[in-house]
Amino acid sequence: MDLGIRGRTAIVCASSQGLGRGCAQALAEAGVSVVINGRNQSLLEETARHIRESTGVDVTPVIADISTHEGQAALLAACPTPDILINNNGGPPFRDFRDLDRDALLQGVTMNMVTAIELVQKVIDPMVARGFGRIVNITSSSVKAPIAGLDLSSGARAGLTAFLAGVARSVAAGNVTINNLLPGSFDTARQQAGRKAAAQRSNMSEDDVARQTLARIPAKRLGNAEEFGQTCAFLCSVHAGYITGQNVLIDGGAFSGAF
């Protein structure tokens, strides 16, 4: 399917690896020039090289912490008026909510709520003026089904979801859409780190933790970044202009609900 976005430009946050990289790759395959972002220079440069060589599009790597004003300025200097914005950021580590002090709480909310809102503020009016814009926020399946120990991540991402729900309706007439992708268990470095930490907490082997995880997923497998990225690219396409303010759950059926 031709997504109709060839020649567009995109900023994809936290895209040197994992789900962000999957989104950047899929957008590049659709002909979109991408600005990718990370904090590990060698990893980011390797990702840029791979996407550039496999797709032939312009790829601009930007080393930056997007939760800082300086990091956001660096992204927008590389792409001042993106047609597409993919919001993504690392989440707080697993921690009992009793152990979260005020600094940790504020950092988590800044990373997983405030940063995305700030970037939306900076790009949305030019999108409306041009009559095209696609914003996709990578949140988490825990927005719908909270996970004990990830309360800060769940709460901040749920706050982002509620905040942008009204914004999405306010710009829909300008052919600007805002949607959220809610990943469940995917085969990423974060999933691997979480599995290792869970094994340590429970005195189980990582293999046993992995088997328990798969047992809870009706699809009986982890998701992969490539299929996640293709879903993201579709939401950014000309064919998805009537989809806005929605939460798209991608979890292999793990959330047991009809709505």
Buried (B, 14 or more C-beta within 10 A) or exposed (E): EEBBBEEBBBBBBBBBBBBBBBBBBBBBBBBBBBBBBBBEEEBBBBBBEBBBEEBEBEBBBBBBBBBEEEBBEBBBEBBEBBBBBBBBBBBBBBBEEEEBEEEBBEBBBBBBBBBBBBBBEBBBBBBBEEEBBBBBBBBBBBBBBBEEBBBBBBBBBBBBBEBBBEBBEEBBEBBBBBBBBBBBBBEBEBBEEBBEBBBEEEEBEBEBBBEEBBEBBEEEEBBEBEEBBBBBBBBBBEBBBEBBBBBBBBBBEBBEEEE
